[in-house]
Amino acid sequence: MIKSYNEWDKLEEVIIGKGCIPTLPALELSFQLFFHDNIHGQNFNEWDSKQPIKKHHIQELEEDVEGFAELVESHGIRVRRPKPMTKIQKIKTPYWDSTTFYPLNVRDQTLIVGNKIIETPPLTRFRYFENDAMKHLFMEYFREGAGWIVAPRPMILDDSFDFDYVLKTADENTKKWYDEIQEKTPHEFSYGYEMMFDAANCMRFGEDIIMNVSTQNHILGAKWLQQILPKHNIHMVKLVDDHIDSTIVPLRPGLLLIDPQHLRDKTLLPKWLQKWDMVVAPISSHPEEYEDDDILLASRSIDINVLSIDTHTIICHSRYYSELQPILKPYGIECIPCQLRHSRIFAGAFHCLTLDVKRDCKYENYR
């Protein structure tokens, strides 16, 4: 039986992602909105939707992900994998065209709460069918007694999105795009903002779930999540555009690792969480170097995207080890270094790459 209520108790079973995209996904509206914080201001219109990711970047990340999986297994943790995707497929719904996406960052669209699998309503068109690569595992867990809930599937129409967050820092091209959408006649099936959010907008704290909400799409998702988890407390915060796991990372009860670039004011967090010790994540003194034509979908804050094995052990990037270990050692936390190249290109590190389905944990109140 699966069971996972938090981000830190002893890890027993985990799904680790597989495969890397050989090209950028379809460059359309949902892509630009989702990666807004990291790509706004770049000359998006000159990008080629068929632009290949450099082969050595793909090979090196795939090699590192397999090494990461072996490292996790060496700690007595059962590692499960999505089914491999052999090629990118064109996809089409009645409302838009896009392409499929590799199941690499498996945290993003599935939330494990206790013995429930919750598939969230995707924010991006190119990831609409991504969870299909894990359905064989979800069915196995379902047969073992797990609950399996799929959120209402959004149509992801152009006029489904709330642009307010994006427009605060939008460049001229984005504003023009927004104006064109506003001038269009709404789709005949449009009913306003749709519920759209990723599981990675959420961070689990036992009875409490912190959820980053920057749009009306997210707020609708938070209300739905509260309905299906009536015994939990869903706390809405507004810190970043979407995913929260490179902004705050709970390491154990009472201890948070935070990114000061996105969490400049702790009063943005619920009052009970403001009382926790907050370790400010250092900026890596050994950042990866990239060329001008490399498109970086994640910021340098991706370095704090660590995976907790238990309340005293985390896996972090080997490049980040020398900065992170000294500040966590006083708290009795050991950092295990693991190489993971090009996480900024592929928009995910160790927390993103994993879906922890079994931890030795209880449903507890940590306030």
N, C-alpha and C positions, 0 to 999 in steps of 0.2 A: 504494500500500500504506500502510495506517495504521501509525503507530509513535509511541508516547509512553511513556517510562519515568519521567519526573519532572515536576515542576510549574514548571520555570523555563527550560529551554533554548528556543532560538528557535522561536516558534510559527509554524506554516505553515498549518494548517487547524483550524477549530474549529466546533462546533455551538453555536449560541446559541438559547436558549429563546424561546418565542413565546406570547403570550396571557396573560390574567390572569383569575382566578376572579371571577365577578360576585357570588357569595355564598360564605359559609363552606362548607367541605365538610361532609359528614354528621358531626354531633357525637356520636361514639360512642367506645367504649373505646380503640381504637387511636389515635385523634386525641389524646385526653387523655394517653395514655402517651407518645406521641412528642414532644409539645411540653411535657412536664412541667416542665423547668427554667424555662421562660418563662411558663407560665400557672398553675402550682400556686399555690394561695392565692386565685386569682380565683374569683368566683362562677360557676363553669362551668355549673351547673344552670339559671341564668337566661338563658343565651345561647339565641338562636333559631337553629336550624339553617338557617332560610331568611333569616337576617339578611343584607341586601345589603351588599356593600362599596360605599362611596361612589363614585359615578360619576366624580367628578373625580380620585379616587385611582387608579382603573383607567386613565383616559385619560392621566394624567400618567406613570404607570409605563410604559404601553405606548409612549408617545412617547419616553421616556428609553431604553427597551430598543432601539428602532429607531435612536436616535441613537448608542447604544453599538455596535450592529452596524456602522453606517457608520464609526465611529471605528476599529474593529478592521480593517475592510476597507481603510481609508486607509493602513494600515501594511503593505499587500501581503499580508495574510493572507486565505486563502479562508474565507468564512463560509457555513455550511450551516444550514438551519433545519428544525425539525420541521414536519409537516403541520399546518395550523391546525385547531383544534377549533371548530366552529360553535356548539355548545351543550353544556351539562351534561346527561349522560344518567344515568338511574337504572340501577344495576347490582345484580345478585343472584347469589349463589352458593348452593349447598345449605346454607350455614352462616350467612350474614349478608346484609344489604342495605346499600348505600351509594350514592355518586354518583361519577361520573368527575371527573378533575382535569386542568387545563390543563398542557401540557408547558413550564412556565416554567423551573423549576430543573432543567435536564437533567443536571447533575452527579450528582444524588442517587442514581439507581438504575442507573448504568452506570459501570463501571470499565474504563479502557483501560490494558492492561499490555502493552507491546511492540506486537505486531500482533494482540492478542486483545481482543475485545469481551466483557466479562463483565457480564451482567445479574444484578443481585443480588436476593435474595428479599425482597420488600417488607415493611416494618414496619407500614404503614398500609393499611387497606382501600380508602380512597378513591383511592389511587395504584396500585392493582393492575394497571390496564390502561394506565397513562400512557405507557409506553415504546412502545406501538403507534404513536404519532405519529412515531417515529423508525425504524420497521422498514424503510421504503424506503431509508434511508441505510445501515442495517446490512446489508441485502441487497446494496447496491452495493459496500460494503467487502468483504463475503464473496466476491462474484464476483471481486474484485480480489486475493483470496488471504488475507484476514483470517480468523482464527479467530473463532468466535462461540459463546459458552458461556452457557447460561441456568441459573442455580442452581435447585435443586429448589423448586418453587412451594409455599409454605406454605398451609395451610388457614386460618390466622389465626383459630382458635377462641378463645373467651374464656379457656379454660384453657391456651392455647399460650404465654402470656406469663409471664415472670419479673418479679414485682412488687418484688423486694427493694430495688432502687435507689429506686423511687418511694416506697416506704413509709417511708423515712428522713425524708422531708419532707412526707408526705401530709397533706392536711387531712381533716376529719371525713367530708366527702362521698366522698373517694377511698377512705378506709378502709372506709366502709360498702359502697361498690361492690365492693371487694376481698373483703370478708366474704361478700357475696351470691354472688360467683363461687365462692368456696371451698365454700359450702354446696350449690351445684348439683351434680347428678350429672354427671360428665364426659361429654362427647359420646362416642357409641359408637366414633368413629374416633380419639379422642384417644390420643396416645402420649407425652404429657408436653410439655416445652418443645420448640418448633420452632425450626429455624434461620431467623432473621430478622435482617437487617442492611442498611444502605444503603451504597452505594459511597462516599458522602460521610463515612462513618465512617473512611475510609482516606485516607492521604496517602502519595504515592509518592516514594521516594528511590532510584531505580535498583534495585539488588539487594534493597533493603529496603523494606518497606511498614509504616508505623505504622498501627495500627488501634485506634480507641477501642472498648473493650468495657465496658459497664456492667451487662450482664445475661447470663444463661446463653444467651439467644437469640443474642447477639453472639458469645459464645465458641464456640458451635457453628459459626457462620459463619466465624470465624477458622480453625478447624480444617479446614473444607471448603476455604477459600481456600488454605491451605497445601498441601492435597492436590493441587489443580489447578495450583498454581504451585510445583512442587517445587524449582525453582532460586532461588526468592526466599526471603527471611527475613521472616516475618510477626511483628511485634512488637506484643503486646497492651499497651495502656495504658488507664488509667481516669481520664479527665479530666472528661467531661461526660456528659449523658444519651445523646446520639447523635452528631450530626455534629461533626467535629473542625476544620473549616476556618474557624472564627471563634475558634479557640483557639491553634493554631500554623499558621503559613504559611511554608514554606521559600521564600526568595527566590533563593538560589543555594547551591552547596555551601559549608558553613561559616557560613551566615547564616540565622537564623530571626526572623520577626516574631511576637511572642507577646502574648496577652491575659493580663495579670497577675491578672485577676479569676478566671480559670479555671485558670491554671497558676501557682499560688502557690509550688510546690515543684518545681524542675527535676529533682529526683531521681525524679519520677514518669515521666520519659522514660528510654529506654534509655541506658546509660552513654556510648555513642559519640556520641549526640546531645547529651548534656549538655556536650560539649566545644565545640559550635558557639557562635559569637557570638549572643547573644539581644538583639534590639532590643525594648524594652518599648513596646507600642503606646500612644500617648497617648489619653486620653479626649477626644472631640471637644468643642470649646467652642461649637460651633454645631449642637447636636442638633435634629432635626426636632421640631416641636411637634405634639402630637396632642390630640384631644378625648377626654373621658371615655368616650365610647361606642366609641372605636376599639379594636379587639382587636389587640394587638401579639404576634405569634407569634415574633419574633426579638428578642434583646436589643440593647443599644447596641454590643455587641461585633461586630455584623455589619459595622461599618465597616472592620475589618481583612480582610474577605473580598475581597481584591484579586486581580487576574489578572496574571500575569507574561507579558510579550511576549517577553522574553529576560532574560539575567542582569543587565542594567543598566536595565531599563524595566518599570514596572508601571502598570496602570490602577487608579486609586482614585477614590473619590467626591469630587466637586469641593468638597463641604462639608468634607471631611477633609484636603484637600490642604495647607492652611496649617499643620496640625499634623504631618502625616506627612513632607512633603518635607524640612524642616530636619533631622529625625533620621536620614533615609536618605541625604541628600546626602553626608555623610562617607564612606559606603560606595560612592559612585559610582553610586547608583541614582536614576534620574529617575522622578518620579511624573507621570503624565499625568492631569489631572483630567477627570472625566466625570460629568455629572449623573445621579443615580439616586434619584428620590424614592420614598418609602414602602417601602423595603426591609424595614423592621421589620414592616409589615403583611403583606407577601407572602413573608416568611421567606427572603429570598435576596438576595445582592449579586453582584458580578462573577464570583467563583469559582463560586458556585452556578449562575449563569445559563449557564455554559459547560461544554462537554465537549471538551477538547483532544484531537483524534484524530491530529494529526500535529505532532511537534516534531522539530527537527534534533538528535537526541540518540542516545546509545549506552547500552547496558546496562552500567552502571558501579557500582563500589563506592565509596561516599562516606564510609565510616567512617574 
